[in-house]
């Protein structure tokens, strides 16, 4: 499909109906600013597509590929991105450290999703990230370019991160307040200034992690967290 065909298709969908773009090849298209009307995009290929400012709230993108897509200001709130791939998307207009992308996954479902790249300041509040993997698909891939992903100042408040793998990543000043990190892998992560207020840390693995200035005072199940005594 072309970008024009996608636009026409979405505009033609009657109110109350769900557009179905499942398994479509939408790679490389300029789809910026579109309202996807909670479309079904399961298995869709959005590699390299420009989705700047698009509204994908409530959409279903199960198993979708969003690698290298431009996601500046995209609204994925309440969407289902289970098993989706988001490897090295463009989330920022520039490389300034104070810039925020406006990208949100608030309340979204990202169970088993794979994410890698720069997600600084992104909103994952109340998202379900059970068994999500943060980092390159294979440790040998692009290691000279992006050996780790960054989640600095990201918002995971109230998120479910049970069994999620954030090992070796940069997540300084990140908000994990009220998040469930049961069995999460945070080995060797850089977590300086992170906020774990009220977070559940049952069997979370912090071995080798760096936590200068991190707040763990009211975190739950601290006694069963792994490696904390050696990192604090």
matplotlib code that plots the C-alpha trace (Angstrom):
import matplotlib.pyplot as plt

x = [0.0, 1.1, 0.8, -2.1, -3.9, -3.5, -4.8, -7.8, -8.6, -8.5, -10.7, -13.2, -13.7, -17.2, -17.4, -17.4, -15.7, -12.2, -9.8, -7.9, -4.3, -3.0, 0.0, 0.2, 3.6, 3.7, 7.5, 9.1, 5.8, 5.1, 2.1, 2.8, -0.1, -2.6, -5.4, -5.4, -8.8, -7.7, -6.8, -5.7, -2.1, -1.1, 1.9, 2.2, 5.6, 6.3, 10.0, 11.4, 7.9, 7.4, 4.7, 5.5, 2.5, 0.3, -2.5, -2.2, -4.0, -6.0, -4.6, -3.5, 0.0, 0.7, 3.9, 4.3, 7.7, 8.5, 12.3, 13.9, 10.5, 10.2, 8.1, 8.4, 5.3, 3.4, 0.5, 0.5, -1.5, -3.7, -2.3, -1.4, 2.2, 2.8, 5.7, 6.3, 9.8, 11.0, 14.7, 16.5, 13.5, 13.9, 12.3, 14.0, 14.2, 17.8, 20.4, 20.1, 19.9, 17.0, 14.8, 11.7, 10.1, 6.5, 6.3, 3.9, 3.0, 0.9, -1.3, -0.1, 0.5, 4.0, 4.2, 7.3, 8.1, 11.7, 12.9, 16.3, 17.6, 17.1, 13.9, 14.9, 11.9, 9.4, 6.1, 5.6, 3.4, 1.0, 2.1, 2.3, 5.9, 5.9, 8.9, 9.8, 13.4, 15.3, 18.4, 19.7, 18.1, 21.6, 24.5, 26.6, 24.3, 25.4, 27.5, 29.9, 27.0, 24.6, 25.9, 23.1, 19.8, 19.0, 16.0, 17.1, 14.3, 11.7, 8.5, 7.7, 5.4, 2.8, 4.2, 4.3, 7.9, 7.6, 10.5, 11.5, 15.2, 16.8, 20.3, 23.2, 21.1, 21.3, 18.2, 19.4, 16.8, 14.2, 10.8, 10.0, 7.7, 4.9, 6.2, 6.2, 9.8, 9.3, 12.1, 13.2, 16.8, 18.6, 22.1, 24.8, 22.2, 23.1, 20.4, 21.8, 19.0, 16.3, 13.1, 11.9, 9.3, 6.7, 8.2, 7.9, 11.5, 10.8, 13.7, 14.7, 18.4, 20.6, 23.9, 26.6, 24.1, 25.2, 22.7, 24.3, 21.5, 18.8, 15.8, 14.9, 13.6, 10.0, 10.5, 8.8, 10.4, 13.9, 15.1, 14.5, 16.1, 19.4, 22.7, 21.5, 23.7, 26.8, 25.6, 24.5]
y = [0.0, 3.6, 6.4, 7.9, 4.6, 4.2, 7.7, 7.2, 3.9, 5.3, 8.3, 6.0, 3.8, 4.4, 5.7, 2.8, 0.4, -0.9, -0.5, -3.7, -3.3, -6.5, -8.0, -5.1, -3.9, -0.2, 0.0, 3.3, 5.2, 8.8, 8.2, 11.2, 12.8, 10.1, 9.0, 5.2, 5.0, 2.0, 0.0, -3.6, -3.6, -7.1, -8.4, -5.2, -4.1, -0.5, -0.6, 2.8, 4.4, 8.0, 8.0, 11.5, 12.7, 9.8, 8.6, 4.9, 4.9, 1.7, 0.2, -3.5, -4.0, -7.5, -8.8, -5.6, -4.5, -0.8, -1.1, 2.2, 3.9, 7.6, 7.7, 11.3, 12.4, 9.1, 8.2, 4.5, 4.8, 1.8, 0.0, -3.7, -4.1, -7.5, -9.2, -6.1, -5.1, -1.5, -1.7, 1.6, 3.8, 7.6, 9.1, 12.5, 15.5, 16.3, 14.9, 17.5, 15.9, 18.1, 17.2, 15.1, 13.1, 13.2, 9.4, 7.7, 4.0, 4.9, 2.0, 0.0, -3.7, -4.6, -8.2, -9.9, -6.8, -6.0, -2.5, -1.0, 2.5, 5.9, 6.0, 8.8, 10.5, 8.2, 7.5, 3.9, 4.6, 1.7, -0.2, -4.0, -4.9, -8.4, -10.3, -7.4, -7.3, -3.9, -4.1, -5.5, -8.7, -10.3, -9.0, -9.1, -6.8, -3.2, -3.4, -0.7, 1.7, 1.2, -1.3, -0.4, 1.3, 4.5, 5.0, 8.1, 9.9, 7.5, 7.1, 3.5, 4.5, 1.8, -0.3, -4.1, -5.2, -8.8, -10.8, -7.9, -7.7, -4.3, -5.6, -3.5, -0.5, 3.2, 4.2, 7.1, 9.4, 7.0, 6.7, 3.2, 4.3, 1.7, -0.5, -4.3, -5.5, -9.1, -11.3, -8.4, -8.5, -5.2, -6.7, -4.1, -1.4, 2.2, 3.4, 6.5, 8.7, 6.2, 6.4, 3.0, 4.4, 1.7, -0.6, -4.4, -5.8, -9.5, -11.5, -8.6, -9.0, -5.9, -7.7, -5.3, -2.5, 1.1, 3.0, 6.2, 8.4, 5.9, 6.0, 2.6, 3.6, 2.5, -0.2, -3.5, -7.0, -5.5, -8.4, -10.8, -8.6, -10.0, -8.1, -4.9, -5.0, -5.1, -2.2, 0.4]
z = [0.0, -0.6, 2.0, 0.0, 0.0, 3.7, 4.3, 2.1, 3.7, 7.2, 6.3, 4.6, 7.6, 9.1, 12.7, 15.2, 12.8, 13.2, 10.3, 9.5, 8.3, 9.7, 8.0, 5.5, 4.3, 5.3, 5.4, 4.6, 4.3, 5.5, 7.8, 10.0, 11.8, 10.9, 13.3, 13.0, 14.7, 16.9, 13.8, 13.7, 12.6, 13.9, 12.1, 10.0, 8.7, 9.6, 9.2, 8.6, 8.4, 9.6, 12.2, 13.7, 15.6, 14.7, 17.0, 17.5, 20.9, 21.4, 18.2, 18.0, 16.8, 18.1, 16.5, 14.4, 13.2, 14.0, 13.6, 12.5, 12.4, 13.3, 16.5, 17.6, 19.5, 18.7, 21.0, 21.7, 24.9, 25.5, 22.4, 22.3, 21.1, 22.5, 20.8, 18.7, 17.6, 18.2, 17.4, 17.0, 16.1, 15.7, 18.8, 18.9, 16.6, 17.8, 20.1, 22.8, 26.2, 27.3, 24.3, 25.0, 22.2, 23.4, 22.7, 25.1, 25.8, 28.8, 29.7, 26.7, 26.5, 25.5, 26.7, 25.2, 23.1, 22.1, 22.4, 21.6, 21.1, 22.8, 24.9, 27.2, 28.9, 27.2, 29.1, 30.0, 33.0, 33.9, 30.8, 30.9, 30.0, 31.3, 29.8, 27.6, 26.4, 26.4, 24.2, 20.9, 19.6, 19.6, 21.7, 18.5, 16.5, 16.0, 19.2, 17.9, 17.3, 20.2, 22.8, 25.2, 25.1, 27.1, 29.3, 31.2, 32.9, 31.4, 33.3, 34.4, 37.3, 38.0, 35.2, 35.2, 34.5, 35.7, 34.2, 32.0, 30.9, 31.4, 32.0, 31.0, 30.0, 31.0, 33.1, 35.3, 37.0, 35.8, 37.6, 38.7, 41.5, 42.1, 39.4, 39.7, 39.0, 40.2, 38.7, 36.5, 35.3, 36.1, 36.1, 35.3, 34.7, 35.4, 37.7, 39.3, 40.8, 39.9, 42.0, 43.3, 45.7, 46.4, 43.7, 44.1, 43.9, 44.7, 43.3, 41.0, 40.0, 40.6, 40.5, 39.2, 38.8, 39.6, 41.9, 43.2, 44.5, 43.7, 46.2, 47.5, 50.9, 50.6, 47.9, 48.7, 49.0, 49.3, 51.3, 48.3, 45.7, 44.4, 44.6, 46.2, 49.2, 47.0, 44.8, 47.3]

ax = plt.figure().add_subplot(projection="3d")
ax.plot(x, y, z, "-o")
ax.set_aspect("equal")
plt.show()
